[in-house]
Amino acid sequence: ETGRGALMDMRRILGALRRPDSARQLLPQPGVDDVDKMVQRRQQAGERIQLERVGERPIGLPAIIDVTTYRLIDALLEDACDAGSRHTALLLSLSEDEIVLTVAAVETTRHLNLTSSIRERVALCGGAITGDPDELGWLRIHLPANLESTS
């Protein structure tokens, strides 16, 4: 009974959020293949970002890892900009087993900030963070390229 009630409440909420007069398309979430475009948009806005990409998008990359990689890069570049970084170097290494994201903020007025949302996203995917943005000014995030390696 509790479950049915919760589902009915959820349907009501979703119904209220939908706009019956407009046929909104559900666009796919951005992922690894969209990182270059995001970096270009930021560069056009005046941010100095150097992106190096090694490897190709792994075949069968789970959607959660794909979206998380994009969201992490976006959050880290935003944080580097907020930290007053004059230049941000980003290395995106892709292999069949792992995605490694290395970010270095150069000449910042403050250190990179590993927010709880960044830590939670990495943990949710079974990843790990190395480096110390407070002392070294860089960090590296490791994400598995398949969900079997997260167990």
C-alpha positions in Angstrom: 0.0 0.0 0.0 2.8 2.4 0.9 4.5 1.6 -2.4 1.4 2.2 -4.4 0.9 5.5 -2.7 4.4 6.6 -3.4 4.0 5.7 -7.1 0.8 7.7 -7.3 2.5 10.7 -5.7 5.4 10.4 -8.1 2.9 10.3 -11.1 1.2 13.4 -9.8 4.6 15.2 -9.5 5.7 14.2 -13.0 2.3 15.2 -14.4 2.6 18.6 -12.9 6.1 19.0 -14.4 5.0 18.0 -17.9 3.7 20.6 -20.2 0.8 19.1 -22.1 0.7 21.9 -24.7 4.3 21.4 -25.8 5.9 18.4 -27.3 9.3 18.6 -25.7 11.9 16.3 -27.1 14.1 14.4 -24.7 17.6 15.1 -25.8 20.4 12.6 -25.1 22.7 13.5 -22.2 26.1 14.8 -23.1 29.1 12.4 -22.8 32.7 11.8 -23.6 32.1 12.6 -27.3 30.8 16.1 -26.3 33.8 17.2 -24.2 35.6 18.9 -27.2 32.5 21.0 -27.9 32.2 22.0 -24.3 35.9 23.0 -24.1 35.6 25.0 -27.4 32.6 26.9 -26.0 34.6 27.8 -22.9 37.6 28.8 -24.9 35.4 31.1 -27.0 34.1 32.6 -23.8 37.8 33.5 -22.9 38.9 30.6 -20.8 42.4 29.3 -21.5 42.0 25.5 -21.6 44.4 23.1 -23.1 42.7 19.8 -23.8 44.7 16.7 -24.7 42.7 13.5 -25.5 44.4 10.1 -25.7 42.5 7.1 -26.9 39.0 6.5 -28.2 35.7 6.2 -26.4 35.5 2.6 -25.2 33.0 0.4 -26.9 30.0 -0.3 -24.7 30.8 2.5 -22.3 28.0 2.6 -19.7 25.8 5.7 -19.9 26.4 6.6 -16.3 30.2 6.6 -16.8 29.8 8.5 -20.0 27.6 11.3 -18.5 29.6 11.3 -15.3 32.8 11.9 -17.2 31.3 14.9 -19.0 29.8 16.3 -15.8 33.0 16.0 -13.9 35.0 17.8 -16.5 32.4 20.5 -16.6 32.5 20.9 -12.8 36.3 20.9 -12.6 36.7 23.5 -15.4 34.1 25.7 -13.7 36.0 25.3 -10.4 39.3 26.1 -12.1 37.7 29.3 -13.6 36.3 30.2 -10.2 39.7 29.7 -8.6 41.1 32.3 -10.9 43.1 29.9 -13.0 44.9 31.6 -15.9 45.3 28.4 -17.6 43.7 24.9 -17.1 45.3 21.8 -18.6 43.1 18.8 -19.0 44.2 15.3 -20.1 41.4 12.9 -20.9 42.8 9.3 -21.3 40.4 6.7 -22.6 41.0 2.9 -22.7 38.8 -0.2 -22.7 39.4 -0.6 -19.0 39.5 2.9 -17.5 38.9 6.6 -18.1 41.5 8.8 -16.5 40.9 12.5 -16.1 43.8 14.8 -15.1 43.2 18.5 -14.3 45.8 21.0 -13.5 45.0 24.7 -12.7 47.9 27.0 -13.4 48.4 30.2 -11.5 45.2 30.1 -9.4 44.3 32.6 -6.7 42.9 29.7 -4.7 43.1 25.9 -4.8 40.7 23.6 -6.7 37.7 22.7 -4.7 36.7 19.0 -4.5 33.1 19.5 -3.8 31.0 16.8 -2.2 29.1 16.4 -5.5 32.4 15.6 -7.4 33.4 13.1 -4.7 29.9 11.5 -4.8 29.9 11.2 -8.5 33.3 9.5 -8.6 32.3 7.2 -5.7 29.0 6.3 -7.4 30.8 5.0 -10.4 33.4 3.1 -8.4 36.2 5.5 -9.2 39.0 7.1 -7.3 40.6 10.5 -6.9 44.4 10.9 -6.6 46.5 14.0 -6.2 46.0 16.9 -3.8 44.5 20.1 -5.3 45.3 22.0 -2.1 49.0 21.3 -2.2 49.8 20.3 -5.8 47.2 22.2 -7.8 46.2 19.1 -9.8 44.1 16.0 -9.4 43.5 12.8 -11.2 40.2 11.0 -11.4 40.0 7.3 -12.4 36.7 5.9 -13.6 36.1 2.3 -14.7 35.1 2.0 -18.4 32.8 -0.9 -17.5 30.5 -1.6 -14.6 31.9 -5.0 -13.9 35.1 -3.5 -12.6 33.1 -1.4 -10.0 32.1 -4.4 -7.9 
